[in-house]
Amino acid sequence: MADYMVDARGLSCPEPVVRTKKAFDAHQNFTVLVDNETSKENVIRFCDKMKAKTSVSADGSDWKITVSK
């Protein structure tokens, strides 16, 4: 279960990835909320590069990306 939430909705790249990296450095499990396809793919790509597990689900018009190290 995620213990921290990053709300990156409405932010332009690279800010969602920057905020994801900060959360990655400080937390074992967290959730990232994004509202566009590009941010979703960039966050997932970053997490894959860091060898983290991700799970993506649609949340209305947003995406919820659950990340665990």
Secondary structure, 3 states (H helix, E strand, C coil): CCCCEEECCCCCCCHHHHHHHHHHHHCCEEEEEECCHHHHHHHHHHHHHCCCEEEEEEECCEEEEEEEC
